[in-house]
């Protein structure tokens, strides 16, 4: 399908996508290589939480990311790998080289017992091997479950066991700024409680000494030498599983979101090309990690299926100094830069000299992902990084949606700071009030739902379809509920106002409050915990924990540190509470429900209007919490 080239063509495509979605998505899907065309474009029932796109269509996503580009683009760069240490050489991997490496790793997986349908856990740093691993799984029809390499052994245990993973791909360690993280030791700890894992393949990155368990653990470099570089792609049905990706849930147990092959491929490719207005041979850089959906959709599958040049970055924005992002942009002449508001706010605090020493004139488009961007950060980004010439593409989407839902289109959509603006073609948003009525006018605020299916939406929660239905399709029957609040202004532009459930978005990543509470409660001194989010200058939202102890702690700071380290061990450092307030009680209704609204207002410093507290079981506890607020 022709890329949108004007606002009029956006209106035309959007209208066609709503009036005849099956015809619209057929036209998009026809741009890909299918081994067999589908029998039906779409079958769906939101009341049962069931959706199928391109049913009985046969394909392999890696043939569309790799093989079909080889006749014309074999020697074009597919991936630029930029290492953690700027003194280490970057690597340009061509489409031919990527194809060969993916085939070798695919054969390595098969030689180690992996077949179509098996689940493979990938726990690796941002090195080329992680891209090979994901694509190799897809090549042979194995289902990858990538776990962010900042998560703890406890988080790994939950994810590996839930998916029933047979094999783990990892590395000896990972670099993160000036730190070395021992990934293999974390895997070893986790696998003591993961009976389904039969094999661990370990790539060398940090050259750290690691323990290798005979009969289970083998070295990547040794295994990949044993196989050939030719591997036929497994034929997959459009609705076969491509990957499982875990996201935090409000009940504490992570949700394994299931994404399938056909619709996900079509939608991520279309939205990548459309929102960024990607042009041939442009250098595109998404700073995310492949452990999150952003890395899946917009570092690998979306860009590679479009034949793009995609940059993978191993490091962090603040090392060796606060100019690292801008150095990489200058070094690789990056044209499209896509990052998180958290990173922007952090870099905004640094002196502008870290920006001005680099030539950023190669930039054509800027983007943001993970959370709504505040106006101040938007303007700083637009003016200092884009020199007032680069549109800021503020994308709204979720792990569950698979791809962009509401987003500006570069140089097409009129921008409005802090607004995700308009829905992309195929997306039908609905603003709902608390009683389940759709608000049809503009100039309204409510909860964001989606009326109609789109190709890349998650199909289920792995092993628990009832939870999928209850979580996303029960609040507003017949619609998908996003869990987000939103405003639709007088022009029909959407502004996302944040979560309305018990999810905190920390540095663009969803953290379930129940999961953090459960980790804090593991401390022997802790009786009960309530966790809420609060505005944080850098992270967007910080984590504020109200903790009841069995006995009043004598050394509060010591206990705070112990709790933070415990949370880091159980979940990962990203989940450490920023503030911990010790309290004697929590504001509860007579039925025992914690009034989180009150706790949020205290955490935000907004105690002037807490509402009626006389209905609480013990109203006096509110005064105590207000007085002790951090």
N, C-alpha and C positions, 0 to 999 in steps of 0.2 A: 504493500500500500504506500502511496505517496506520502511523504512526511508533510505535516502541517506547515504552511509557508506564510500564512497571514491570519489575522483574527477572524476574517470571514470564512477561511477554510476550517478554522477550529469550530466555528459555529455550525458549519455544514457537517463536519465529521461527527460532532457531538450529537446533532439532531438525528443523523442517520443511525448512530450507535444506540440511540434510545428507541427510535421508532422501529428499527429492524435489527436488533442486536445479533441475531444469528447470521444474517447476511453480512453485517459489518465485520464480525470476527472471522468469518470464513475468508473474507478478502484479505485480512491481516495474515491469517494462518497459511494462506496460499503462497506466501513468500518463502516458506520453509521447505526443507526436504522431508517428505513423508514416504515411508515405504508402502503404506496403504492409506487411502483416504478414509475418513470417519464415516460411520453410518448415520449418526445424528450429531448436530453441532452442540446442542445443550438439552440436558434433562435435569430438572430441579424441583425441589420441594423444601422450602425453608421451614415449614412446619415440622418436617422430619429431619431437618438439617442435612439434606442430601443434595449434592450437586455433581454433575458429570459434564465435562466439556470434551468435545471431539471423540465421542464414545466409539471404541473399536478402531480408532486411527492408530497406525503403527509407525514408530519412529525410534530414534535414539538421539537424545539431546546433544551428545558429543559429536555426532555426525554434523549437526547444525552449528556447533561451536568450533569444530576443527576441520573435518574432512572436506566440507563444501567450500572452504576458503583456500584449500591448497592449490587448485589449478591457477588461481590468479594472485594469491597473497602468501604463498609459501615462505617467502623470504622477508615478509613484512614483520615487524615486531608485534607480538601479541601481548606479552607481559614485560614491563620494565620492573625489575626488582631492585629496590633501594634498601640497603642494609641499615641496621641500627647505628653502626659506627660510620660516620661520613668519610673516614679515611679508608674504609674497605670499598672495593670496587663494586659498582652496581652491575647488574646483568641484564642484557637485552635478550629475551627469548622469542625466537621467531615462531610463526604458526607451525612450520615444519618441525622445529625442535620441540615445541609443546606437544605436538601430535606423537612424536617418537617417545617422549618421556611418559606421556599418559598411557600409551600402549604397553610400555615396559612395566609400569606400576600395575596396570590392569592384569598383566600376565603374572606378576609377582603375587598379587592377591589370589588369583586362581591357583597358583602353585602352593599357596598356603591354605587351601581349603575353602576359599570363598566362592559362593555360587550366587546366581540370581536370587534376590529376595533376602539374602543374609544381611544382617545389620552390622555395620562397621563404625566403631567410635574413632573419631579423629581428634586428638588432643595435641595440637602442634602450634609452634610460633608461626609468624608471618614470613615463611621462607618458601621458595618455589615448590618444594615438596608437598606443601599443604594443598596447593592448587592441583598438582599432579594427582594427589590422593583423592580429592573430591571428584575430579573428572574421571579418574580410573574406576571409581565405584560406579559412577553413572554409565561408564562404557560397558561394564559387564552386568549391569542390572542390580548391583548390590545397593543397599540403602545406607547412605552416610548420615551419621549423627555427629556433627561437629560440636565440641564443647570448648568454649572460650578458655584459653590457656592461662587465665587468671583465676579460674575456679579451683576450689579445694578438692581434696580426696572425697569428702562427704558429698559434695555436689556431683562428682563423677560417679560415685556409687549409685545414687538415685537414678541418674540418666542411663548408665550402662545397664543396670538391672531392669529398668522399665522397658528399654528397647530390646533387651535380650541380646546384646551385642556378642558376636562370636570372636571378633578380632579387634585389637586396638592398634592404631598407628600413632606414634608419638616421636619425640626426639629426646636426646640426652638432657637438653636444657634449652633455655630461651634467654635471649638478651632483652632487657628492658631498661633503656638508658644505661646507667653505669652499674646496673645490677645483673646478676646471673640467677635465673630461677631454675631449680632442679625439677624439671617436669617428670623425668623418669621415676624419681623417688616418690612423687605424688601419685603416679600411676601404680607403683608397687604397693603403696599403702591402700589405695582404693581396691585393688584386685584381690586383697585378702577377703573381701566380701562380695566378689562378683563371680559366681560360679560358672556363668555361661561363657566367659572368655577363655579361648583355647590358645590363642597366639598373640604375641606383642611384637610388632616390628618397629625398630628404633632407628631413626635417622640421626646422624651426627651433625650437631651444630656448634655447641660450645666446647666440645672435646672434654667434657667433665667425666670423671670416673663414675661409673654407674654399676649397679649390680645387675647381672643378667641371669635370669632363672633358667637353668637347663631344661630343654624340652618345651619351653613356652616362649622365651625371648630370643629374637634373632636380630641381626643388624641389617638395616635397609640396604646399605651399600653392597653387602654380600649377596643378599637375596636378588637384587635387581640385576646382578651380573649373570645370574643363572638362566635368564629368560630372554626371549627375542623381542624385537621392537615392532612386531606386527600382531595386532589383536583386532579381530573383527568385532564390530559393535553388536551387542545383544539387541534383538528386536524387542521393543517395549510397547505396551499399550499406553495410550495417552493418559489413562487413569492409574497406571502402575505407580507405586511409590518411587519418588526420586530421593527425597530425604526427610528425616525427622529433625526438627530443631526445637529445643526446649526453651520455654519462656516461663517466667515466674507466674504463679497463680495465686489468687487471694486465699486459697485454702492451705497454702504452705507447700503442697506437692507440685513440682514443676509440671507444666503441660507440654507433652510432646506433640507439637503441631506437625501434621502430615501434609506435605506438598507433593504433587504428582507431576508427571513428565510433560504432557502436552500443553495444557493451559498455562502452566507456569512459564514455559519457554516462550510462548507466544506473547504473553503479557509483559514479562520483564524486558524482552527485546523491544516491543512497541513503546513502552513507557520510557525506556532509556533513550531511544532515538528521538522521541517526541519532546519530552520535557527539556532535555539538554540541547535539542536541535543538533545532534552529533553529526559532524561532517567527516568524510573519509580522511584518514591519517592524522586526525587530531589526537593529541595526548590527553588522556582523561585520568584523573586521580581522585579516587575515593579513599579517604584516610581510615576507613573502618577496619575492623578485624573480621576475618571470615567466621569467627565464632558467633557472629550476630547475623541476622537476616540481611542487613545492608551489605555485608561482605559476600553473602551467597548471591544475591540478586544483582548487585551493582558494582562488584569487583570482578566476579567471574561470569555467571551465566548470561546476564543481560549484555554486557559489553562484548564478550567473546562471540556470542551468537550474531552480533552485529558487525563482526570483523574489526573491532576497535583496537586501539592501543591502550591497555589498562595498566596503571602503575600500582604495584603492591609495595607497601612501606612497612618495614619491620620495627621501626623505632617509635619514639614518642615526640610530641611537639616541643617539649621543653629541654631536650638534651641533644647536643652538648650545651645549647643555649636556646633562648626563646625565639631565635630566628630560624630554627631548623626547617619548618614548613616552607618558609619563603626562600630558603637556600635550595630546597628540592625543586620548587617551582622554577627558579632561575636555571638550575642545572639541567633539567629535562625539558625545558620550554613547555611547561604544562599549559594547556588551553582551557580545560574544564576542571574546576577544583570543587570537591564535594566533601564537606566536613560537618562536625557537630557544633551546635551553639555553645556547648561546654568548652570546647577547644577555643572558639572565637573569644569567649569572655575571658578565658585564662590568658590568652595572648594579648588581648586588649589592655590588660593591666601592665604589660611590659612597656618600657620606653619605645617610642616610635622608631628610634634609631635601629632597632632590630628588624624593622620592615624596610626602612628607607635605604639600607645598604644593598638591597637586592633589586634586580630588574624584574618586575612582574608584568611587563607589557605583553607577554605572550598570552595572558589570561583573556578569555572571551566570555566565559560564563562562570558564575559562582553558585554554589548550592549549599543547603543546610538540611540536616537529617537528625532524627532521634527525639526531638522535642520542639515545641514552638520556640522561635527565636524572639527575644525581646527587642523593642524598637532601638534602644541604644546600641546594642550589639549589631543589629542589622545595619544601622547607619555607619558604624565604625568599619565594618566589613566592606560595605559598598564603597565607601569613600577612600579608605586607606589601602585596601587590597585590590579592589576593582577600579580604583581611580575614577569612580563615578560613571564608568562606561560599561561595566559588566552587570547584567541582570542577576539578581539574587533569587535562585529557584528554591523556595522554602517548601520542601516536600512533606506532605502528611501521608503516612501509611503505617503499617504495623507488621510484626512477624506473621500475624494471622492473614494479612491481606496479600503478602507475597511481593507486592510491588506498589508503586506510587498510585495514590487514589485522588488526592486533591493537591494540585501543584500549578504554579505558573508554567508557562511555556516560554523558553528563552526568546527574548526579542519579539514576542507575540502578545503576551498578556501584559496589561498595564499593572505595574507592581504597586503593592501597598504594604509598607513595612509591618511585619509581625502577622501578616495574613497569608494563609496557604492559597488564597484566591479562589480559583474555580475548579470544579471536578474535571478530570481528564475524560476523554471519550469512553463511553461504556460504564461510567460510574454514576449511580443515581442516589445522591445523598438525601436524607430526610432528617429534619430537625424535629425532635419529639419533646412534648412536655412530660412532666412527671406522671401524668395520668394515662400516658400512652397515646395521646392525640398528636397527629402530625401538624406542625405549624407551617402552613403553606405560604404565608406572606414573607416578604423580606423585612429586615429590621427586627429579628427575633433572636432569642437565646434559648438553648435547651440542650438536649442530649443527641449525639450524632448517631444515626443509624443509616443502613444502606438498604434500599428497596429491592435491588435486583442483583443476581450473581455476576461475577466477573471471572475471567479465566484462571487467575493465579491464586484465588482464595484457598485457604486451607480446607481440606476435605473432612478432617476429623481430628480428635486428640487420640494419639496412638493407644490402642487398647481400651479406650473409654469414650465411646461415641455419646453416651448419655451425658457425660460431663460437657462434651462439646456442645450438645444441644442446649443444656441448661445454662451454660455460660454465655453463649452468643445469640441464641434464638428464642429464649423464653421471656426476656424482659419486654420485648415488643414483638409479639407473635407475627410471623410472616416477614420479619425483617431481621437483618444482621445488626446486632448492637455492638458498637465499637468500644464502649466503656469510656468514651471521651465526651466532655462537654464542648459546645461550640456556639459561636455567634454567627449569624448570617446578616450582613449589613444591608443597607438600602440598595446597593449595587448587586447584591447576590453573592458577594465575596464571603468566604468562610474563614473564620479565625478560631483555631483550636484553643480551648481554655484550660485543658488539662484533664486528668483522670477524675472520674466520679465514683470509682470503686477503690478497693484497698490495694492499689498499686502505686508505687513511688517511682518516678522516672529520674534515676540518678545518672548524670552524665550521658543521657540519652538511652539508658538501658533500664528495662522494666525490672523492678525488684518487688516481690510480693511482701507485704507487711507481715503476713502470717509466717512466712519462711524465716524472716529475721527475728520475729518474736520467739519462734520455736528454738532458734539457735541461742538466743540470750537466756531463755529459760533452762537451758542445759547447765548453766552455772549453778553450782551447789548452793550459793548464797541467795539465788533469785527465786522468788515465789511466783510473781506474775509480771507480765510486760505488756505495754501497748506502744506500738510504733506508728508514727505519722510522718508525712513529709512537710517540709517548710521551705520557703524561698531561699535559695542559696546563690550568691553572686556568681560563682563559677560553675557549679554543677547543675544549676537550674533548680533542682530540689535536693535538699539535704535530708538526712535521716535523724529524726528526733525520737529518742526512746524514753518512755516513762517506766521506771523500774521499781517494783515493790520487792523489798528484801525480807527474809525471815527475821533478821535482826538489823537494826540501824547500823550501817557500815561505819567503822571507826576511821578508816582511810579511804575516803570516797574516790580520790584520784587513782589510787592503786586498783580499786575494784573496777573503775571505768576502763582502765587499761586492760585488765584481765578480760572484761566483757568484750572489748573490741577485738582482742586477739582471738578469743573463742569464736566470735562471729567470722573472723577472717579464716579460721581453720575449718569451720563447718561449711561456710558458703564460699568465701573468697574475700580478698581485701576490699573489693568494690562495695561490699555490704556493711562495712564498719559504720556504726552510728557516729554521726558528727557531734551530737549532743546527747548526753545521758543525764536525766534528772531523776534522783531518787525520791520517791513519794511513799506516803503511808497508805494511799488508796487511790482508786480511779473513779472518775465520774460514771456511774452506772445507773441504768434505769432499774425499776423494781423487778423487772424480769431478768436482769443480769447483763443486759446489753451495754457495752462500753460506748459512751457518747463521744465518738472520735471528732465530731464537729467541734466540740469544746477544746479538745486536746490540740487540734489543728490551729485554732484561733490563738491559743496560748503560745504555741510554738512559733506562730507568725508574729507575735507581739501585738495582736489585735484583741485586747481584752475588754474593750469598751462596750461591746454588744455581744454577750455570750448567750443571750436569750434566756428563757425561763429555766432556772435550775432547780426550782422547788419540787419538780416531779422526780428528781433524782433520789436514789436510795439514801445518800448522805451528801446533801448540798454543801456541807462545810468543806469537803475535800477540794472543791473548786478553788476556794480562797487559798488553801495551802499550796495548791499547784501554781496558782498565779504568783504567789509570793516567792516561790522557789524557782521560778522560770529562769532558764539560763540565757 
